[in-house]
Amino acid sequence: MPTVNEKESDYLVSCPYCWEQIWMEFFPEDGSHQETVVDCEVCCNPILYTVSFAGGGGQARVRVDKAQ
């Protein structure tokens, strides 16, 4: 489970390739279910982020996978 920063939109996640921890931002106003692919800042491999916000905002559930 990702760690939340003081700013509720910031989440600390681990890269599924190199296991380095990376801060990512997700915003409920972008939709209650989001999928995006972003390259790891450390190893440059593509990471698939799947984000779900329950009840119209608040804390997100973030799933991190290797992008195909």
N, CA and C of each residue as an Amber inpcrd file, in Angstrom:
protein
   204
   0.8440000  -1.1750000   0.0000000   0.0000000   0.0000000   0.0000000
   0.8890000   1.2380000   0.0000000   0.5910000   2.2100000  -0.8460000
   1.4240000   3.4040000  -0.9030000   1.2930000   4.2610000   0.3530000
   2.3100000   5.0490000   0.6110000   2.3170000   5.9810000   1.7170000
   1.8000000   7.3270000   1.2230000   1.0040000   8.0190000   2.0380000
   0.4640000   9.3220000   1.6630000   1.3030000  10.4090000   2.3140000
   1.6320000  11.4450000   1.5280000   2.3560000  12.6040000   2.0190000
   1.3750000  13.5490000   2.7130000   1.8760000  14.6770000   3.2730000
   0.9830000  15.6370000   3.8940000  -0.0540000  16.1280000   2.8960000
   0.3450000  16.2840000   1.6650000  -0.5850000  16.6560000   0.6110000
  -1.2940000  15.3810000   0.2020000  -2.6090000  15.3260000   0.2840000
  -3.3330000  14.0840000   0.0560000  -3.2320000  13.5590000  -1.3660000
  -2.6950000  14.3490000  -2.2970000  -2.5770000  13.8890000  -3.6750000
  -1.2470000  13.1820000  -3.9330000  -0.3190000  13.2010000  -2.9740000
   1.0050000  12.6000000  -3.1420000   1.0540000  11.2080000  -2.5230000
   1.5660000  10.2440000  -3.3020000   1.6540000   8.8560000  -2.8420000
   3.0610000   8.3350000  -3.0950000   3.6330000   7.6640000  -2.1130000
   4.9470000   7.0480000  -2.2410000   4.7420000   5.5980000  -2.6610000
   5.2190000   5.2560000  -3.8510000   5.0490000   3.9040000  -4.3880000
   6.4210000   3.3160000  -4.7160000   6.4890000   2.0080000  -4.8630000
   7.7400000   1.3300000  -5.2280000   7.6860000   0.8990000  -6.6770000
   8.7480000   1.1500000  -7.4090000   8.8640000   0.7170000  -8.7980000
   8.8790000  -0.8110000  -8.8290000   8.0790000  -1.4470000  -9.6970000
   8.0660000  -2.9040000  -9.7580000   9.2950000  -3.5080000 -10.4570000
  10.1590000  -2.6620000 -10.9890000  11.3930000  -3.1390000 -11.6460000
  12.6020000  -3.0180000 -10.7200000  12.8550000  -1.7940000 -10.2260000
  14.0740000  -1.5530000  -9.4330000  13.7830000  -1.3880000  -7.9380000
  12.5230000  -1.3440000  -7.5460000  12.0520000  -1.2480000  -6.1710000
  12.3930000   0.0680000  -5.4790000  12.8550000   1.0570000  -6.2420000
  13.0750000   2.3890000  -5.6580000  11.7200000   3.0130000  -5.3450000
  11.6900000   3.8560000  -4.3200000  10.4520000   4.5260000  -3.9640000
  10.3450000   5.8530000  -4.7070000   9.1400000   6.1200000  -5.2180000
   8.8860000   7.2830000  -6.0690000   7.6130000   7.9690000  -5.5820000
   7.6230000   9.2990000  -5.5050000   6.4040000  10.0490000  -5.1920000
   5.6260000  10.2970000  -6.4770000   4.3360000   9.9950000  -6.4370000
   3.4430000  10.2590000  -7.5760000   2.2500000  11.0640000  -7.0710000
   1.6680000  11.8730000  -7.9560000   0.4850000  12.6520000  -7.6230000
  -0.7140000  12.1180000  -8.3850000  -1.8250000  11.9510000  -7.6810000
  -3.0880000  11.5430000  -8.2890000  -4.1820000  12.4420000  -7.7280000
  -5.0950000  12.8780000  -8.5900000  -6.1270000  13.8240000  -8.1960000
  -7.5130000  13.2500000  -8.4610000  -8.4180000  13.2650000  -7.4630000
  -9.7650000  12.7330000  -7.6580000 -10.5370000  13.4750000  -8.7410000
 -10.2350000  14.7390000  -8.9630000 -10.9430000  15.4950000  -9.9980000
 -10.6370000  15.0000000 -11.4200000  -9.6000000  14.1580000 -11.5570000
  -9.2840000  13.5640000 -12.8600000 -10.0980000  12.2970000 -13.1200000
 -10.9720000  11.9190000 -12.2010000 -11.8270000  10.7450000 -12.3650000
 -11.6780000   9.7810000 -11.2100000 -12.7510000   9.0140000 -10.9480000
 -12.7180000   8.0780000  -9.8160000 -11.8990000   6.8350000 -10.1200000
 -11.6660000   6.5360000 -11.4180000 -10.8140000   5.4170000 -11.8270000
  -9.8550000   5.9240000 -12.9020000  -8.5610000   5.7620000 -12.6520000
  -7.5480000   6.2750000 -13.5760000  -6.5090000   5.2010000 -13.8600000
  -6.0340000   5.1480000 -15.0970000  -4.8960000   4.3000000 -15.4680000
  -3.9300000   5.1610000 -16.2670000  -2.6770000   5.0600000 -15.9020000
  -1.6590000   5.8210000 -16.6250000  -0.3480000   5.0550000 -16.6020000
   0.4600000   5.2500000 -17.6270000   1.7950000   4.6460000 -17.7030000
   2.8130000   5.7810000 -17.6220000   3.7330000   5.6550000 -16.6610000
   4.7810000   6.6530000 -16.4490000   6.1000000   5.9120000 -16.2780000
   7.1620000   6.4220000 -16.9010000   8.4830000   5.8090000 -16.7340000
   9.0310000   6.0920000 -15.3410000   9.6800000   5.0890000 -14.7600000
  10.3290000   5.2350000 -13.4620000  11.4150000   6.3100000 -13.5730000
  11.4820000   7.1860000 -12.5740000  12.4940000   8.2470000 -12.5560000
  13.9040000   7.6980000 -12.3820000  14.0280000   6.4790000 -11.8490000
  15.3320000   5.9050000 -11.5450000  15.8180000   4.9840000 -12.6660000
  14.9910000   3.9740000 -13.0350000  15.4480000   2.9700000 -14.0080000
  14.8440000   3.1490000 -15.4100000  13.9070000   4.0860000 -15.5570000
  13.2850000   4.4430000 -16.8380000  12.3770000   3.3700000 -17.4440000
  12.0270000   2.3290000 -16.6940000  11.0840000   1.3280000 -17.1800000
   9.6550000   1.8390000 -17.0000000   8.7300000   1.3970000 -17.8810000
   7.3510000   1.8800000 -17.8120000   6.5560000   1.2180000 -16.6840000
   5.8790000   2.0560000 -15.8970000   5.0720000   1.5930000 -14.7680000
   3.6130000   1.9090000 -15.0570000   2.7380000   0.9180000 -14.8760000
   1.2990000   1.1040000 -15.0070000   0.7170000   1.4000000 -13.6320000
   0.1040000   2.5680000 -13.4910000  -0.5750000   2.9620000 -12.2690000
  -2.0750000   2.8420000 -12.4870000  -2.7540000   2.1270000 -11.6090000
  -4.2100000   2.0440000 -11.6090000  -4.6740000   2.6410000 -10.2930000
  -5.4730000   3.7030000 -10.3890000  -5.8760000   4.4690000  -9.2110000
  -7.3910000   4.5040000  -9.1180000  -7.9190000   4.2460000  -7.9240000
  -9.3610000   4.3300000  -7.6740000  -9.6020000   5.1880000  -6.4510000
 -10.5060000   6.1520000  -6.5910000 -10.9270000   6.9970000  -5.4750000
 -12.3140000   6.5630000  -5.0510000 -12.4820000   6.2940000  -3.7770000
 -13.7890000   5.8640000  -3.2560000 -14.5980000   7.0840000  -2.8150000
 -15.8740000   7.0540000  -3.0970000 -16.7730000   8.0800000  -2.5820000
 -16.4940000   9.4830000  -3.0510000 -16.0420000   9.6520000  -4.2880000
 -15.8690000  10.9890000  -4.8460000 -14.6410000  11.7470000  -4.3710000
 -13.6370000  11.0780000  -3.9390000 -12.4070000  11.7670000  -3.5430000
 -11.7900000  11.1250000  -2.3210000 -10.9400000  11.8890000  -1.6590000
 -10.2720000  11.3550000  -0.4830000  -9.1010000  10.4870000  -0.8680000
  -8.7580000   9.5680000   0.0040000  -7.5980000   8.7170000  -0.2200000
  -7.8310000   7.7240000  -1.3480000  -6.7980000   7.5050000  -2.1160000
  -6.8820000   6.6290000  -3.2800000  -6.3420000   5.2410000  -2.9720000
  -6.8160000   4.2710000  -3.7450000  -6.1870000   2.9460000  -3.8010000
  -5.3160000   2.9730000  -5.0440000  -4.0400000   2.6900000  -4.8660000
  -3.0920000   2.7500000  -5.9780000  -2.4930000   1.3730000  -6.1890000
  -2.6060000   0.8840000  -7.4250000  -1.9870000  -0.3890000  -7.7910000
  -0.8560000  -0.0820000  -8.7630000   0.2850000  -0.7150000  -8.5680000
   1.4670000  -0.4860000  -9.3840000   1.8810000  -1.7970000 -10.0280000
   1.9870000  -1.8080000 -11.3670000   2.3770000  -3.0080000 -12.1160000
   3.3940000  -2.6390000 -13.1870000   4.0700000  -3.6560000 -13.6870000
   4.9330000  -3.4800000 -14.8560000   4.0350000  -3.2620000 -16.0640000
   4.3240000  -2.2390000 -16.8510000   3.5430000  -1.9730000 -18.0730000
   4.0200000  -2.9240000 -19.1660000   3.0900000  -3.3770000 -19.9630000
   3.4200000  -4.3150000 -21.0540000   3.7070000  -3.5850000 -22.3490000
